[in-house]
Amino acid sequence: MKRFGILLGIMLLAVSFSLYAEESVLIDFSTLTADLEDGNNEATIVDFSGKAGVGYTDEEKQLMKTSLAIEKWDVNLASSSQTVTNEKLSYTKEAPVSEQASKFAGETVMGVRIHFPEEPFNSYAVIKPPFEIPGYMRKTQLQADGTLVEDETDREGSKFDGYGVVKNVGAIKSIAVDVYGSNFPNGLGIILKDERGEERTMFLDYMDFNGWRTLGWVNPNYISDVRNRELHKYPLYPRTTPMRRLVGFIVYKDAAQEGGDIITYIKDAKVTYDLAVIPGTGDIDNEALWGILDSRESSRRTAEWRRLGEIQVLRALEARKIHQDSSESAAPAATTNP
């Protein structure tokens, strides 16, 4: 009888994981302030200069070091809206919230300025991180000389867990984004990518309100009552644990809406979901025995690093060229004596 009671308790504990959805912070911009002298965020800094090879100066390699710091995010307009003026006037900034505010007092959020075309046609802008957020990168430590080394004391999880990445995600129940509106009628959406590389855009709501509000997307196919769910059996180990990565936020402009500047602020994004794999229910530690997932994720880390490194090197070279061109145009023209 006692043994039966213990077994029943374990079963109830397992069921409780499936009955009650988890909530995790996908990203919180108050943790992405520029806390380093070069304008980067220490927790999310990455150094792509290792992919640059030889022939680059230390100053050029410094440009290949970046992070998810708020002011390094990009605002990419739709191709039909990409004029020099529109792109120049569309960017992100750190926005400190007043100490007297009723919500998020004293914190820093991401401010977004988007300059849409004045012409009456549909458009959109995607607010994206400066690089595709990696799902498998090891945690690192910033050294006194500015170099990054893998954190050997913390091998659990990855560098960007909670900084745009949520792991062990089964069915998503809802998504919530805290936004400050200024009565602009534009719509807001969020773009996520899963472990297979498939992207999905979820429309949240319109921003035609004043002040802070939580905009949300609720999965219409999510069944809260476990008794009504259609049960499926999925192979578990050694399949990669499902995850979601933040690709960006998208702001829509309807043709009937006024163009020009819009301003908004984003604090964070949270995801509510069922666990894909219930922790602590296996009798055998499969990964410790076989090491298959670590081997696979190592390959994925290498592929991510190579792809992202090449892109960041090109971005650094482009930034250097723009800086050189602006310096040359600002220099006074040479004059000759008559």
GISUL-V37507 format. One record per residue. RES is the residue in one small letter. OMEGA is omega in radians with two decimals (* if undefined). Layout:
RES;OMEGA  RES;OMEGA
//
This chain:
m;3.12  k;-3.14  r;3.12  f;3.13  g;3.10  i;3.14  l;3.12  l;3.11  g;3.12  i;3.14  m;3.12  l;3.11  l;3.13  a;3.14  v;-3.12  s;3.10  f;-3.10  s;-3.11  l;-3.04  y;-3.09  a;3.07  e;2.98  e;3.13  s;3.06  v;3.07  l;3.09  i;3.13  d;-3.03  f;3.07  s;3.10  t;-3.05  l;3.07  t;3.12  a;-3.09  d;3.05  l;-3.06  e;-3.12  d;3.10  g;3.14  n;3.08  n;-2.98  e;-3.06  a;-3.05  t;-3.07  i;3.06  v;-3.10  d;-3.11  f;-3.07  s;3.11  g;3.12  k;-3.03  a;-3.09  g;-3.12  v;3.08  g;3.13  y;3.11  t;3.10  d;3.12  e;3.12  e;3.13  k;3.10  q;3.11  l;-3.12  m;3.06  k;-3.09  t;-3.09  s;3.09  l;3.08  a;-2.99  i;-3.02  e;3.06  k;3.10  w;-3.11  d;2.97  v;-3.08  n;3.13  l;3.03  a;-3.04  s;-3.13  s;-3.10  s;-3.02  q;2.97  t;-3.13  v;-3.11  t;-3.11  n;-3.12  e;-3.14  k;-3.07  l;3.11  s;-3.06  y;3.14  t;3.10  k;2.97  e;-3.12  a;3.11  p;3.10  v;-3.11  s;3.08  e;-3.13  q;-3.10  a;-3.14  s;-3.11  k;3.12  f;-3.12  a;3.09  g;3.14  e;3.09  t;-3.14  v;3.10  m;3.03  g;-3.10  v;2.99  r;3.09  i;3.11  h;-3.14  f;3.07  p;3.11  e;-3.08  e;-3.08  p;3.01  f;-3.12  n;3.10  s;3.08  y;3.07  a;3.13  v;3.10  i;-2.97  k;3.02  p;-3.08  p;3.06  f;3.11  e;-3.05  i;-3.11  p;3.12  g;-2.99  y;-3.07  m;3.11  r;3.05  k;-3.10  t;3.05  q;3.10  l;-3.12  q;-3.11  a;-3.13  d;3.10  g;3.13  t;3.12  l;3.09  v;3.12  e;-3.14  d;-3.09  e;-3.12  t;-3.11  d;-3.10  r;3.14  e;3.10  g;3.13  s;-3.00  k;-3.00  f;3.01  d;-3.08  g;3.05  y;3.14  g;-3.13  v;3.02  v;-3.09  k;3.07  n;-3.09  v;3.02  g;3.09  a;3.10  i;3.11  k;-3.10  s;3.06  i;-3.12  a;3.13  v;3.09  d;-3.02  v;3.03  y;-3.12  g;3.09  s;3.09  n;3.00  f;-3.07  p;-3.09  n;3.11  g;3.13  l;3.08  g;3.11  i;-3.12  i;3.12  l;3.09  k;3.14  d;-3.07  e;3.10  r;3.14  g;-3.14  e;-3.13  e;3.06  r;3.12  t;3.11  m;3.09  f;-3.08  l;-3.13  d;3.09  y;-3.06  m;-3.11  d;3.09  f;-3.13  n;-3.14  g;-3.11  w;3.05  r;3.07  t;3.09  l;-3.04  g;2.99  w;3.12  v;-3.12  n;-3.11  p;-3.12  n;-3.13  y;-3.14  i;-3.09  s;-3.11  d;-3.06  v;-3.12  r;-3.10  n;-3.13  r;3.02  e;-3.04  l;3.08  h;3.04  k;-3.13  y;3.02  p;-3.11  l;-3.12  y;0.12  p;3.05  r;3.13  t;3.14  t;-3.13  p;3.13  m;3.03  r;3.09  r;3.10  l;3.04  v;3.11  g;3.05  f;-3.12  i;3.12  v;-3.07  y;3.01  k;3.09  d;-3.12  a;-3.12  a;-3.11  q;3.12  e;3.11  g;-3.12  g;-3.04  d;2.83  i;-3.14  i;3.03  t;-3.13  y;-3.14  i;3.13  k;-3.06  d;3.06  a;-3.14  k;3.13  v;3.05  t;-2.96  y;2.98  d;3.05  l;3.09  a;3.13  v;3.14  i;-3.08  p;2.99  g;-3.10  t;-3.12  g;3.10  d;-3.08  i;3.08  d;-3.06  n;-3.06  e;3.10  a;-3.10  l;-3.01  w;3.13  g;-3.06  i;-3.10  l;3.13  d;3.11  s;3.13  r;-3.12  e;3.06  s;3.10  s;3.12  r;3.11  r;-3.14  t;-3.14  a;3.10  e;-3.08  w;-3.13  r;-3.10  r;-3.12  l;3.14  g;3.14  e;3.13  i;-3.09  q;3.08  v;3.11  l;3.10  r;3.14  a;3.12  l;3.10  e;3.12  a;3.11  r;-3.13  k;3.11  i;3.13  h;3.13  q;-3.12  d;-3.14  s;3.12  s;3.14  e;-3.13  s;-3.13  a;-3.10  a;3.14  p;-3.14  a;-3.13  a;3.12  t;3.11  t;3.12  n;3.10  p;*
//
